[in-house]
Each structure stands twice: as structure tokens, then as C-alpha cells.
Amino acid sequence: EIVLTQSPGTLSLSPGERATLSCRASQSVDSFYLAWYQQKPGQAPRLLIYGASRRATGIPDRFSGSGSETDFTLTISRLEPEDFAVYYCQQSGNSPVPFGGGTKVEIK
Amino acid sequence: QVQLVQSGAEVKKPGASVKVSCKASGYRFISHDINWVRQAPGQGLEWMGWINPNSGNTGYAQNFQGRVAMTMNTSINTAYMELRSLRSEDTAVYYCARGSHFVGTFCGGDCYDGVEVGYGMDVWGQGSTVSVSS
């Protein structure tokens, strides 16, 4: 069973700064099936990135994804106030379909 | 518009069962998987399983094997998740989410159009709170 480990657990940054979030898999993952989600308090998650690097519909281009095999990264180039949230990676190439533990991006 | 609307909050006693519904609209119901994901208070996301409304095939996370059943009624575009033998640790918000296989252009040496380029859960229900307490 694949385990996804996200780091850091919490990222404290100011608006306008760059955020770099990591997702590491315990074994190689087909990048087609690596996705990133954003969740704000009291809301359902929202798909940001699928296929490791492709933005979902309506997602601003300040969000980008990269990586392959066991190491994946979500980058937010310049944080906007609405970007402070929790971010999860997920692989769905093989069942089960785990989520990472999440990275909270908070205002410094 | 495309949406998933879930049933309301439930309060259950330990040992009981709960059945959450997820009604789809705005798209062809049988063309997309429905995944179920839960989130305990203050915790992360936990994938529970999926159902393919076209075939009825299901896949469940090991943690829920034997205790969960995912079904659907295609005549009313609704998926269901039933969880049995509830315990206090099952207190959570339960989400349904549409799974989509995205099609696009893939370039390796050559470029190919119309190929699958990824999968993601692109439409989510609003969540159904299930509280388990004696």
C-alpha cells in the first residue's frame, strides 16, 4: 500500500511569498494519477492539480505542480489571501487511494 | 450546473448503521465514478472507496472492508454509502466526490491528442455530518 508523506506540516508565510509543498510517496506513483487538493475550513476540498502538473478548470496559474515517481511538489508562486488553506496530495493509480496528511499554509 | 447534493446530518448510536445519499445533476451520471471520502474532526482526508455507476463495480479501502457498502440507483442519479457497526471513531463529515478521467494532449517524443492525462475528484458534495454517540 502506497503511503504519501507531505511536508512541512505547517508553512507560515506572508501574502506575496512563494510556497513550496512536498509530497513523497513510499513507492513509485504513476504521475498521471497524482492530484492536489485545497481545503478551506468548513468547505469541501477542491481539485487544484491532476496528472501531477495540469491545472483543473478555473485554477489560477500561480498554482503549479511538478514531480515524478516518488517526489512531487505543489508551488504557489505568490500567495494571495485566499490561498491560506490546507493542501492534500493524493494518488489514485492503484487502490487504495490514499491522501497525504496535508500541509497547512498559514499567514505569518 | 454540475453538482452533488448530499443528505443531511445524522446522529447515531454505537452499533447502528447510517446510509448517506449523494444526488448528481448536470452531467451523465454513469460516466463518472463516485468516491467517498471522510474527515474526522480536526483530521485529514480519508478515502473510503468508490463505485462505478456504469458497471456497479466497487472498491473499498481495507479499513472499511466488511463494514461499508456503496450502491447506486441510476434511475434517480443517486449514489449511497452505508456504514455499519458504527463506533465513536466514525464521527466525521462524509463527502462524495466525482472522479474524472481527464483527456488531453500528451507529449513524449511525439505528441498525442485525445489521450488520458490524469484523474482527479473534480466535483464534491457539500458533506454530510455523521455523529456517533451513546
Interface residues (C-beta under 8 A of the other chain):
Chain A: E1 F32 Y33 A35 Y37 Q39 A44 P45 R46 L47 I49 Y50 G51 A52 R54 A56 T57 V86 Y88 Q90 S92 G93 S95 P96 V97 P98 F99 G100 G101 G102
Chain B: N35 V37 G44 L45 E46 W47 W50 G59 A61 Q62 Y95 A97 G99 F102 G104 E116 V117 G118 Y119 G120 M121 D122 W124 G125 Q126 G127
